[in-house]
Amino acid sequence: MRRVVAIIDGEHYPPVVRAALEEIDDLVVAAVLVGGTEKLRGDVDGYGVPLEPSVEAAVERHRPDLVLDLSDEPVLGPPERLALAGRVLALGIPYEGPDFRFDPPPAATVDVPTLAVIGTGKRVGKTAVTGHVARRLAAARRTVVVAMGRGGPPEPEIVAVRPTVETLSELSRSGRHAASDHLETALAAGVTTVGCRRCGGGLAGAVTVSNVLEGVSVAAALGAKLVVLDGSGAALPPVDADRRLLVVSAAQPVAIAAGYLNTYRGRIADLVVMTMAEDDVPHRELREALRPHLRPWTPVVRAVLRPRPLEQVAGERVAFFCTAPPSRHARLAAHLDSAHGARVTSVSGNLSDRRALRDDLDSVEAETFVVELKAAAVDVVVEEASRRGARVVVATNDVLPLPGEPPLGEALDRLAAEAVELRPEAVR
């Protein structure tokens, strides 16, 4: 018999609720009254089980196997129920109702300190943040990145030598996905990476299949003192990470970035990096919307992403290829000019749209193509550059916190140190 905490509301008559609690096949150890007063007469002691002030208090006191939702609209509508689901999953407990069930994503314990970088969706800048994290932390300890992606290899793949445009082109011509996240991170950060794959992504971030655990074993065998786990889109690495960094984009709708089961991702995060916090997007509103779904001590660092070519481009006529929307193009071109001396002749944001990308290439006039590392960058832009005899330079993205934000480097150092301290035997 399962021990359950019941979620109830005051829109049901208490005798009906009490009868339901007695009728179900579970042992109800407590209940949480989440609102509603229409059917209450001022006495809330008639349910036959202890009432707790919150689901957190109920779980801590009664250690249930499950939280069972017996409430209904209008007290808990879909957004409120998903927010409650996020709270329950963050406690490590399944959340179930009459026709739904959410389980915490599986998370295996591993024998090496881990820091996971997870995201609230695709195109939030997670891979750029992972590269930034890896560069920073590799200066102090042997750090290996284990990255999972939808185009990753069937067996964990070690990339110990920084790839080049030429080696990536060879992979693409052989039929491989030449811009998988582990290749991008290895190129951009210059650290050893292990490439893995995954398929499927649940609402809370569970994956259907992956070889990430094998990848972590490979990283440990390489002598890693810290493994940075790079998530994939909104999917979580299936590892019980010692610390987690959540990447959320201010370009996402606030209702998505701070709603649905992204509330769960917020509650398990030890640090939040908000990317794309440009002055024309509602990053302040997003920060306020996120705050109720974070632990009180979890810092939020708002930042922007700016391209950094991995080779000198000063004085060269440059065409820049990225995934940024048109509203960002002038700003990115100005940064390449002011920070790197490039003379930008055009910007294309169509690396995720091959047809539009080929149209853009028809009008490009530049001696150097600067590209973010995406699949189309390799098998479309690089191929066209080769045909023209143009130079290709890969660009990574620097993570630049806004003025007045908490120091990002110090926060990363703290998370790494805490992860290592939790597993002192593993790093000897």
C-alpha positions in Angstrom: 0.0 0.0 0.0 1.4 3.4 -1.1 1.8 6.1 1.5 0.3 9.3 -0.1 -0.2 12.9 0.6 -3.4 14.1 -0.9 -4.0 17.5 -2.5 -7.5 18.7 -1.7 -9.6 21.8 -2.2 -12.5 23.6 -0.7 -14.6 23.4 -3.8 -15.5 19.9 -2.8 -17.7 19.2 0.2 -15.5 17.9 3.0 -17.6 14.7 3.5 -17.1 13.9 -0.2 -13.4 14.3 0.2 -13.2 12.3 3.4 -15.2 9.4 1.7 -12.8 9.5 -1.2 -9.7 9.4 1.1 -11.2 6.3 2.8 -12.2 4.7 -0.5 -8.9 4.8 -2.4 -6.5 1.9 -2.2 -3.7 4.0 -0.7 -2.8 4.9 2.8 -3.4 8.7 3.0 -1.0 10.0 5.7 -1.8 13.7 5.3 -3.5 16.2 3.1 -2.8 19.7 1.8 -5.7 22.1 1.3 -4.6 24.2 -1.7 -7.5 26.7 -1.7 -11.2 27.2 -2.4 -13.8 28.1 0.2 -17.2 27.6 -1.5 -18.0 24.3 0.2 -16.3 25.0 3.5 -18.2 26.0 6.6 -15.2 27.3 8.6 -14.2 23.8 9.9 -11.4 22.2 8.1 -10.8 19.4 10.6 -13.2 17.0 9.1 -11.0 15.2 6.6 -9.8 12.4 9.0 -6.1 13.0 8.2 -3.6 15.6 9.3 -3.7 18.9 7.3 -0.3 20.3 6.5 0.4 23.9 5.4 2.3 23.0 2.2 3.3 20.1 0.1 6.9 20.6 1.2 6.0 20.4 4.9 3.9 17.3 4.2 6.6 15.5 2.4 9.2 16.4 5.0 7.0 15.2 7.9 5.4 12.1 6.4 7.8 10.8 3.8 5.2 9.6 1.4 5.7 7.5 -1.7 3.4 9.7 -3.8 1.5 13.0 -3.9 -2.0 12.4 -5.1 -4.1 15.3 -6.5 -7.8 15.2 -5.7 -8.4 18.8 -6.4 -10.0 20.3 -9.5 -10.6 23.6 -11.3 -11.1 26.4 -10.6 -8.7 26.1 -7.6 -5.9 24.4 -9.7 -6.1 25.0 -13.4 -3.5 23.6 -15.8 -0.8 26.3 -15.1 -1.2 25.9 -11.3 -1.1 22.1 -11.5 2.1 22.1 -13.5 3.6 24.5 -11.1 2.6 22.2 -8.2 4.0 19.3 -10.2 7.3 21.1 -10.4 7.4 21.6 -6.6 6.6 17.9 -6.0 9.1 16.5 -8.5 11.8 18.8 -7.0 11.2 16.9 -3.8 11.9 13.6 -5.5 8.3 12.4 -5.3 5.9 11.3 -8.1 2.8 13.5 -8.7 -0.4 11.7 -9.8 -4.0 12.6 -10.6 -7.0 10.9 -12.0 -5.6 10.8 -15.6 -2.0 11.9 -15.3 1.3 11.0 -13.6 4.6 12.8 -13.4 7.8 11.0 -12.1 11.1 12.7 -11.3 13.5 12.1 -14.2 15.7 9.1 -13.6 19.1 10.2 -12.2 21.9 7.7 -11.5 24.6 8.2 -9.0 28.1 8.3 -10.4 31.6 8.1 -8.8 33.0 11.4 -10.1 32.1 15.0 -9.1 29.6 16.4 -11.6 28.2 19.8 -12.6 25.2 19.7 -15.0 24.4 22.5 -17.4 20.7 22.3 -18.3 18.3 24.5 -20.3 14.7 25.5 -20.6 14.6 24.7 -24.3 16.5 24.7 -27.5 18.4 27.8 -28.7 18.8 29.3 -25.2 22.6 29.5 -25.4 23.3 26.4 -23.3 26.2 25.1 -25.4 27.8 28.6 -25.2 27.4 28.6 -21.5 28.9 25.0 -21.3 31.9 26.2 -23.2 32.3 29.1 -20.9 32.0 26.9 -17.8 34.5 24.4 -19.2 37.1 27.0 -20.0 36.8 28.6 -16.6 36.9 25.4 -14.5 39.6 23.6 -16.6 42.1 26.1 -15.4 41.9 24.7 -11.8 41.3 21.0 -12.3 41.1 18.2 -14.8 37.7 18.9 -16.4 36.0 16.7 -19.0 32.7 17.6 -20.7 30.2 14.9 -21.3 27.7 16.2 -23.9 24.6 14.5 -25.1 22.7 15.5 -28.3 20.1 14.3 -30.8 22.9 13.7 -33.3 25.5 12.2 -31.0 27.5 9.0 -31.7 26.2 5.5 -31.0 29.1 4.9 -28.6 30.7 7.5 -26.4 33.3 9.4 -28.5 36.4 11.0 -27.0 37.5 14.3 -28.6 40.9 15.0 -27.0 42.3 17.1 -29.9 40.6 20.4 -30.8 38.8 19.9 -34.1 39.4 22.1 -37.1 37.1 23.2 -39.9 38.8 20.7 -42.2 38.3 17.7 -39.8 34.6 18.7 -39.4 34.1 18.9 -43.1 35.6 15.4 -43.5 33.1 14.2 -40.9 30.2 15.8 -42.7 31.2 14.4 -46.0 31.3 10.9 -44.5 27.7 11.3 -43.4 28.4 12.2 -39.7 26.7 15.0 -37.8 29.7 17.4 -37.8 28.3 20.0 -35.4 27.2 17.8 -32.5 27.5 19.6 -29.2 30.6 17.7 -28.1 32.4 18.7 -31.2 31.3 22.4 -30.8 32.4 22.4 -27.1 35.8 20.7 -27.9 36.5 23.3 -30.6 35.2 26.4 -28.7 36.6 25.5 -25.2 39.6 23.5 -26.1 38.9 20.9 -23.4 38.5 17.1 -23.7 34.9 16.1 -24.4 33.0 12.9 -24.6 30.1 12.8 -27.1 26.9 10.9 -26.3 23.4 10.7 -27.8 19.9 10.7 -26.5 16.4 10.3 -28.0 13.2 11.6 -26.5 12.6 14.4 -24.0 9.9 14.4 -21.4 8.1 17.5 -20.0 10.4 17.4 -16.9 13.5 16.5 -18.9 13.7 12.7 -18.8 15.1 11.0 -21.9 13.9 7.8 -23.5 17.3 6.4 -24.3 20.9 7.7 -23.9 24.4 6.5 -23.5 25.4 9.3 -21.1 26.2 7.0 -18.2 28.7 5.1 -20.3 30.1 8.5 -21.3 30.6 9.5 -17.7 32.5 6.2 -17.1 34.7 7.1 -20.0 35.3 10.6 -18.6 36.2 9.1 -15.2 38.7 6.7 -16.9 40.3 9.7 -18.5 41.2 11.0 -15.0 38.5 13.7 -14.8 38.4 15.4 -11.4 35.2 17.2 -12.5 32.7 16.2 -15.2 30.6 19.0 -16.8 27.4 17.4 -18.0 26.0 19.2 -21.0 22.2 18.7 -21.4 20.4 18.7 -24.7 17.7 21.3 -25.3 15.4 20.9 -22.3 16.4 17.3 -21.7 18.4 16.6 -18.5 21.4 14.3 -18.4 20.2 11.1 -16.5 22.7 11.7 -13.7 22.2 12.8 -10.1 24.4 15.8 -10.6 26.2 17.3 -7.6 25.4 20.8 -8.8 23.2 22.2 -11.6 23.4 25.4 -13.7 20.2 26.3 -15.5 20.3 28.3 -18.7 17.2 30.3 -19.5 16.8 32.7 -22.4 15.2 36.1 -22.0 14.1 35.7 -25.6 11.8 32.9 -24.6 8.2 33.9 -23.7 8.1 34.5 -19.9 5.1 32.1 -19.6 7.3 29.3 -21.0 10.7 30.0 -19.5 9.2 30.4 -16.0 6.2 28.1 -16.4 5.1 24.6 -17.1 7.7 22.1 -15.9 10.5 24.7 -16.3 9.5 25.4 -12.7 11.0 22.0 -11.8 14.2 22.9 -13.6 14.4 26.1 -11.6 13.8 24.4 -8.3 16.7 22.0 -8.8 19.1 24.7 -10.1 22.0 26.0 -8.0 22.7 28.9 -10.4 20.7 30.4 -13.2 22.3 32.1 -16.2 19.8 34.2 -18.2 21.1 34.7 -21.7 19.9 37.1 -24.4 19.2 39.7 -21.7 19.2 42.5 -24.3 17.7 45.9 -23.5 14.7 45.2 -25.7 13.5 42.0 -24.1 11.7 41.6 -20.8 14.6 40.1 -18.8 13.5 41.9 -15.6 10.0 40.5 -15.8 11.5 37.0 -16.4 13.8 37.3 -13.4 10.8 38.2 -11.2 8.7 35.4 -12.7 11.5 32.9 -12.0 12.2 33.9 -8.5 9.2 32.1 -6.8 10.4 28.8 -8.5 14.0 29.1 -7.3 15.5 28.3 -3.9 16.1 31.5 -2.0 19.9 31.2 -2.3 20.0 30.5 -6.0 21.6 33.5 -7.8 20.4 34.7 -11.2 23.0 36.2 -13.5 21.7 38.1 -16.6 24.0 38.1 -19.5 24.3 38.6 -23.3 26.1 36.5 -25.8 28.6 38.0 -28.1 30.6 36.3 -30.9 34.3 35.8 -30.6 36.2 34.4 -33.7 38.7 31.8 -32.7 41.2 33.3 -35.2 42.2 36.9 -35.9 39.9 38.7 -38.4 41.0 42.3 -37.9 40.8 44.3 -41.1 39.1 41.5 -43.1 35.8 41.8 -45.0 33.6 39.3 -43.0 30.3 37.6 -43.6 28.9 36.4 -40.2 26.6 33.3 -40.0 24.6 32.6 -36.9 21.1 31.7 -35.6 20.3 35.2 -34.1 17.1 36.9 -35.2 17.3 39.9 -37.6 16.8 42.4 -34.7 20.2 41.3 -33.3 22.2 41.4 -36.5 23.3 45.1 -36.3 24.4 44.7 -32.7 26.4 41.5 -33.5 28.1 43.2 -36.5 29.0 46.2 -34.4 30.6 43.9 -31.8 32.7 42.1 -34.4 33.8 45.5 -35.6 34.6 47.1 -32.2 36.0 44.1 -30.4 37.7 42.2 -33.2 38.3 44.7 -35.9 36.2 42.9 -38.6 34.6 44.8 -41.4 31.3 43.0 -41.5 29.6 43.1 -44.9 26.6 40.9 -44.0 25.0 38.9 -41.3 22.8 35.8 -41.8 20.8 34.3 -39.0 19.6 31.3 -41.1 21.9 28.5 -39.9 18.7 26.6 -38.9 17.1 27.2 -42.3 19.1 25.8 -45.2 17.0 27.1 -48.0 17.1 30.7 -46.7 20.8 30.2 -45.9 21.6 29.3 -49.5 19.7 32.4 -50.6 21.8 34.5 -48.3 25.0 33.0 -49.6 24.1 34.1 -53.1 24.5 37.7 -52.1 27.5 37.5 -49.8 30.6 39.5 -50.7 33.4 38.7 -48.2 36.8 37.2 -48.1 36.2 35.6 -44.7 33.2 33.6 -43.5 32.8 33.7 -39.7 30.4 30.9 -38.6 28.8 29.6 -35.4 29.2 25.9 -35.4 25.9 24.4 -36.5 25.3 21.6 -38.9 24.5 23.9 -41.8 27.6 25.9 -41.1 29.7 22.8 -42.0 27.8 21.3 -44.9 26.5 24.5 -46.5 28.6 27.5 -45.5 32.0 25.7 -45.4 31.3 24.0 -48.7 30.5 27.3 -50.4 33.5 28.9 -48.9 35.7 26.1 -50.2 34.1 26.6 -53.7 34.9 30.3 -53.6 38.3 30.0 -51.9 37.1 32.1 -49.0 38.6 31.7 -45.5 36.4 30.1 -42.8 36.7 31.0 -39.1 34.6 29.5 -36.4 33.2 31.8 -33.7 32.2 30.9 -30.2 30.0 33.0 -28.0 31.3 34.8 -25.0 28.9 35.0 -22.0 29.0 38.7 -20.8 27.1 39.4 -17.6 25.2 42.7 -17.5 26.7 45.5 -15.3 25.9 45.0 -11.7 25.1 41.3 -11.9 26.7 38.8 -9.5 30.2 37.7 -10.7 29.7 34.7 -12.9 33.2 33.3 -12.6 33.1 33.3 -8.8 29.7 31.5 -8.9 31.1 28.8 -11.2 34.2 28.3 -9.0 31.9 27.9 -6.0 29.7 25.3 -7.7 32.8 23.3 -8.8 34.3 23.4 -5.4 31.1 22.3 -3.8 30.7 19.4 -6.2 34.3 18.2 -5.5 33.8 18.6 -1.7 30.8 16.2 -1.9 33.0 13.4 -3.3 36.4 13.8 -1.8 37.3 10.1 -2.4 36.6 10.4 -6.1 39.2 13.1 -6.7 42.2 11.7 -4.8 
